[in-house]
């Protein structure tokens, strides 16, 4: 399979230690070489709180900047080992880290220092790997573990902070913590049930389970990141009526294009599609919510929503990094994050109601809302987005 037919999906989920506003864990990723290479860093600052957050942020930022400056990842990891301050009592780094340098052609390198070992999941099992342990006299008893391998389509790499593996520590069921084998078995069980599980969802499940083992309040910062090499999942989002009504039929035909899931946003838009395709639109009250209009259903379409209000709420949820309510907007966020390539098909006819300055500010011009969503998907979730106008 050609690298162009592959996509590196990467996402994460995390919670701060109970009583802290900032997490001492940080997961950052950067897409390079037009998406053919993705570098991800999970840094875990010593302890928790503000100081840990700063140390983790500095560690992750340094690693990504070194790679951006075309410094070899192995050399960048060694520089980090030299740069990290060491706790004078415990003789451990003030921040541990895992760096993954993944390419679409499968070439993968992982550099680990102090974090729980990463998992490589292939064909429903944990694949054992040979690693090289690097040491230097100036590092004391600290070590850098390097793994190099060829990933296959379908492989997942799971990275966790020790807030996952040590969750539940001191409880009768897990006196020494959840542990790496149990966390791995949990991930495998979920993937057996749902092989198409998104990276974001798998990370959420692991973190939620760790939180539950901690009794509902995190005993440490808890973070999980997942990297998945897969065939790209494509989503088409159709929103807004075309500028020229003569193009309604062509616009509606996009719903019938093969190879992608479809979402329709906007009452006028869905009415055009229903008319041109002779399909029914029916209200779905299962996601009724006071903040967001209820969605609808249409044959051949994954989700039908109201227009600008719902899209504005999607942008708000993506900006916040969380969906506090279950509604049409949160379902659309799920579909966006489950996909790799999102093609926004935007009609440009002006809805005069959205130009009324007396209306709430979230009723923005449709194109600007879409651009905001696309930017958030690209910068925070490394999705590929495309915009076409009608």
C-alpha positions in Angstrom: 0.0 0.0 0.0 1.3 3.4 -1.0 2.0 5.9 1.9 -0.5 8.3 0.4 -3.2 5.7 1.1 -2.4 5.8 4.8 -3.1 8.3 7.6 -1.5 8.7 11.0 -4.3 9.4 13.4 -3.1 10.7 16.7 -5.1 12.0 19.7 -5.1 12.0 23.5 -7.1 12.5 26.6 -6.0 13.6 30.1 -7.1 14.7 33.5 -5.4 16.8 36.2 -4.7 15.4 39.6 -7.6 16.0 42.0 -7.4 19.5 43.5 -5.2 20.8 40.7 -6.2 23.2 37.9 -3.2 22.3 35.7 -2.1 18.9 34.7 1.6 18.0 35.1 1.3 15.8 32.1 1.5 17.2 28.6 0.8 15.4 25.2 1.8 17.4 22.1 2.0 16.4 18.5 3.2 18.1 15.3 2.6 17.1 11.7 5.5 17.4 9.4 6.3 16.8 5.7 2.6 17.5 4.7 1.3 14.9 7.1 3.7 12.1 6.0 5.5 12.3 9.4 4.0 13.0 12.9 6.1 13.5 16.0 4.3 13.1 19.4 5.6 13.8 22.9 4.1 12.7 26.2 5.9 14.5 29.0 5.2 13.9 32.7 6.5 16.6 35.1 7.6 15.4 38.6 4.7 15.5 41.1 1.7 17.6 40.0 0.5 21.2 39.8 2.0 24.3 38.3 5.6 23.4 38.6 5.1 20.0 37.1 3.0 21.6 34.3 5.8 24.0 33.5 8.5 21.3 33.4 6.3 19.0 31.2 5.6 21.9 28.9 9.3 22.8 28.5 10.2 19.2 27.9 7.5 18.6 25.2 8.2 22.0 23.6 12.0 21.4 23.4 11.5 18.0 21.9 9.2 19.2 19.2 11.3 22.3 18.4 14.4 20.2 18.0 12.7 18.0 15.5 11.3 21.1 13.7 14.8 22.4 13.4 15.8 19.1 11.6 17.8 17.8 14.6 17.6 14.0 14.5 15.1 12.7 17.0 17.7 10.4 18.7 20.0 13.4 19.2 17.1 15.5 20.4 16.2 12.9 23.0 19.8 12.8 24.2 19.9 16.6 24.4 16.7 16.4 26.6 18.4 13.9 28.9 21.4 16.3 29.3 19.1 19.3 29.8 16.5 17.9 32.3 17.2 18.9 35.9 17.6 16.0 38.4 15.9 15.7 41.7 18.8 15.8 44.2 17.3 13.3 46.6 15.7 10.7 44.3 18.2 11.2 41.5 15.4 11.2 38.9 14.6 13.7 36.2 12.1 16.4 36.9 10.2 15.3 33.8 10.0 11.9 32.1 9.1 11.6 28.5 8.1 9.4 25.5 8.8 10.6 22.0 7.3 8.9 19.0 8.5 9.7 15.5 6.1 8.0 13.1 6.0 8.1 9.3 3.2 7.1 6.9 5.6 4.5 5.2 5.7 2.7 8.6 9.1 3.7 9.8 8.7 4.4 13.5 11.1 5.3 16.3 10.2 5.6 20.0 12.4 7.2 22.7 11.4 6.6 26.3 12.7 7.9 29.6 10.9 7.1 32.8 7.3 6.7 31.5 5.5 3.4 31.5 6.5 1.4 28.4 4.5 2.1 25.3 2.2 -0.6 23.8 2.3 -1.7 20.2 -1.0 -3.3 19.4 -1.1 -5.4 16.2 -3.8 -7.9 15.2 -5.4 -7.9 18.6 -2.3 -8.5 20.6 0.6 -6.7 22.2 3.6 -7.1 20.0 6.9 -7.5 22.0 9.8 -5.4 20.6 13.6 -5.4 21.0 14.9 -2.1 22.4 18.3 -0.5 22.9 19.1 1.0 26.2 21.4 4.0 26.1 23.3 5.4 29.0 26.0 8.0 29.7 28.1 8.6 32.8 26.7 12.1 33.1 23.1 10.7 33.2 23.8 8.7 36.4 21.4 5.9 36.8 19.0 7.4 34.2 18.4 5.5 30.9 17.1 6.3 27.4 15.3 3.4 25.8 15.1 3.4 22.0 12.9 1.2 19.8 12.9 1.2 16.0 10.4 -0.9 14.0 8.3 -1.0 10.9 4.6 -0.2 11.6 1.8 -1.9 9.6 -1.6 -0.5 8.7 -3.8 -1.1 11.7 -1.1 -0.8 14.3 -1.8 1.3 17.4 0.8 2.8 19.7 -0.6 3.5 23.2 1.3 5.9 25.5 0.4 6.4 29.1 1.6 8.5 32.1 2.1 6.6 35.4 -1.2 8.1 36.5 -2.8 5.3 34.4 -0.7 2.4 35.5 -0.6 3.4 39.1 -4.3 4.2 39.4 -6.0 2.5 42.3 -2.8 2.1 44.2 -3.5 1.1 47.8 -6.9 -0.3 47.2 -7.7 -3.9 48.0 -8.2 -4.8 44.4 -5.0 -3.0 43.2 -2.6 -2.6 46.1 0.3 -1.8 43.8 -1.8 0.0 41.2 -3.6 -1.1 38.1 -0.4 -2.1 36.4 0.7 -2.3 32.8 -0.6 -5.8 32.0 -4.1 -4.9 33.2 -4.1 -1.6 31.3 -3.0 -3.5 28.2 -5.7 -6.2 28.6 -8.3 -3.4 29.0 -7.3 -1.8 25.8 -7.2 -5.1 23.9 -10.7 -5.9 25.2 -12.2 -2.7 23.9 -10.5 -3.1 20.5 -11.8 -6.6 20.2 -15.3 -5.2 20.8 -14.8 -2.2 18.4 -11.9 -2.6 16.0 -12.7 0.9 14.5 -12.3 2.7 17.9 -10.9 6.1 17.3 -7.6 7.2 19.0 -9.5 9.8 21.0 -12.1 7.3 22.3 -9.5 4.6 23.3 -7.6 7.3 25.2 -10.8 8.4 26.9 -11.7 4.9 27.9 -8.3 4.2 29.5 -8.3 7.5 31.4 -11.9 7.0 32.6 -11.1 3.5 33.8 -8.0 4.8 35.7 -10.2 7.6 37.3 -12.7 5.0 38.4 -10.0 2.9 40.0 -8.9 6.1 41.9 -12.4 6.4 43.3 -13.6 9.2 41.0 -10.8 11.7 42.0 -7.5 11.4 40.2 -4.7 10.5 42.6 -2.2 11.8 40.0 -2.3 13.4 36.6 -3.7 10.9 34.2 -2.9 11.0 30.4 -3.1 8.6 27.5 -2.2 9.2 23.9 -2.9 6.9 20.9 -1.3 6.8 17.5 -3.0 4.7 14.8 -1.6 4.0 11.3 -4.7 3.4 9.2 -6.5 3.9 5.9 -7.9 7.4 6.0 -11.5 7.8 7.1 -13.3 10.5 5.1 -16.2 12.7 6.2 -18.1 15.1 4.0 -19.9 17.9 5.8 -22.5 19.7 3.6 -23.8 23.0 5.0 -25.6 26.0 3.5 -27.6 26.3 0.3 -25.6 26.9 -2.9 -25.3 30.5 -4.1 -27.0 29.6 -7.4 -30.1 27.5 -7.1 -29.3 25.9 -10.4 -26.5 24.0 -8.6 -28.9 22.4 -6.0 -28.9 19.1 -7.8 -25.1 18.9 -8.1 -24.8 19.9 -4.4 -27.3 17.2 -3.4 -25.5 14.6 -5.5 -22.5 14.9 -3.1 -24.5 12.8 -0.6 -24.4 9.9 -3.0 -20.6 10.1 -3.5 -19.0 6.7 -2.4 -16.2 6.2 0.1 -17.1 8.7 2.7 -19.6 9.3 5.5 -21.9 12.3 5.2 -23.2 15.0 7.6 -25.7 17.7 6.7 -25.8 20.9 8.7 -28.7 23.3 8.2 -32.5 23.2 7.8 -32.5 24.8 4.4 -29.7 22.5 3.3 -31.5 19.4 4.4 -34.7 20.5 2.7 -32.8 21.0 -0.6 -31.3 17.5 -0.3 -34.6 16.0 0.6 -36.3 17.6 -2.4 -33.5 16.8 -4.9 -33.0 13.2 -3.7 -36.6 12.5 -2.9 -35.8 11.5 0.7 -37.5 12.0 4.0 -36.1 14.1 6.8 -37.4 13.0 10.3 -36.8 14.6 13.7 -34.6 12.6 16.1 -35.5 13.6 19.7 -33.0 11.1 21.3 -30.5 14.0 21.4 -32.8 16.7 22.5 -31.0 19.5 24.4 -31.9 23.0 25.5 -28.7 24.5 24.1 -28.7 22.9 20.6 -31.6 22.1 18.3 -32.4 18.4 18.0 -30.9 16.5 15.0 -32.8 14.7 12.2 -32.3 11.6 10.2 -32.1 11.0 6.4 -31.3 7.9 4.5 -27.6 7.8 3.5 -26.6 10.5 5.9 -24.8 9.9 9.2 -26.2 13.0 10.9 -28.5 15.9 10.0 -28.3 19.0 12.2 -29.5 22.6 12.4 -26.9 25.0 10.9 -25.0 27.9 12.4 -26.1 27.5 16.1 -24.9 23.8 16.0 -21.7 24.6 14.1 -20.9 27.4 16.5 -21.3 25.0 19.4 -19.1 22.5 17.7 -16.4 25.2 17.5 -16.9 25.9 21.2 -16.5 22.3 22.2 -13.4 21.8 20.1 -11.9 25.0 21.6 -12.6 23.7 25.1 -11.4 20.2 24.4 -14.6 18.7 25.9 -18.3 18.2 25.2 -20.1 18.8 28.5 -23.5 17.9 27.1 -24.9 15.1 24.9 -26.5 16.7 21.9 -26.3 17.1 18.1 -23.1 19.2 18.4 -21.3 16.6 20.6 -22.3 13.9 18.1 -20.9 16.0 15.3 -17.6 16.5 17.3 -17.4 12.7 17.7 -17.8 12.2 13.9 -15.1 14.8 13.2 -12.6 13.3 15.6 -13.3 9.7 14.3 -12.4 10.9 10.8 -9.1 11.7 9.3 -10.0 13.8 6.2 -12.9 16.2 6.6 -14.2 17.8 3.4 -16.5 20.8 4.1 -18.8 21.5 1.2 -20.1 25.0 1.9 -23.0 26.7 0.2 -22.5 30.4 0.0 -26.0 31.8 -0.3 -26.5 34.4 2.5 -29.0 33.7 5.1 -30.2 37.3 6.0 -31.2 36.2 9.5 -27.5 35.6 10.4 -26.6 39.2 9.6 -28.9 40.7 12.2 -26.6 42.4 14.8 -29.3 41.9 17.4 -28.9 38.1 17.3 -26.3 36.3 19.5 -22.7 36.5 18.5 -22.5 32.8 17.8 -24.7 33.3 14.8 -21.6 34.1 12.7 -21.3 33.9 9.0 -21.2 30.2 8.1 -17.9 30.3 6.3 -16.1 31.9 9.2 -17.5 29.3 11.6 -16.3 26.5 9.3 -12.9 28.0 8.9 -12.6 28.1 12.7 -13.6 24.5 13.1 -11.2 23.4 10.3 -8.3 25.3 12.0 -9.0 23.6 15.3 -9.2 20.2 13.7 -5.9 20.7 11.9 -3.9 22.3 14.7 -5.2 20.4 17.7 -6.1 17.0 16.2 -3.8 16.9 13.1 -6.8 16.2 10.8 -6.6 17.1 7.1 -9.4 19.5 6.1 -10.6 20.6 2.7 -13.1 23.4 1.9 -15.1 23.7 -1.3 -17.6 26.4 -2.0 -20.9 26.3 -4.0 
